Amino acid sequence: MEEHTRPDAATRAAEAEEAQVKAHADREPTPEEAKRAEGLELDPEVTKHEEEMLEKGANAKGEGQIP
């Protein structure tokens, strides 16, 4: 069984600083990546499902309500 420890001031400071970081992409796509992404075709089934879920979410009433 592992022994529990208490974080020191440096650990708490590092955790507090890390908690302030907003999620973001680590870099922009390269020109090759962007060109490849533009050439991809969307699956019609996935597109339809996304539209259905957006509509369902937009029309939801109350927190966590399932229609």
Secondary structure, DSSP 8 states (H G I E B T S, - for coil): --------HHHHHHHHHHHT-----SS---HHHHHHHHT----HHHHHHHHHHHHHHHT--STT---
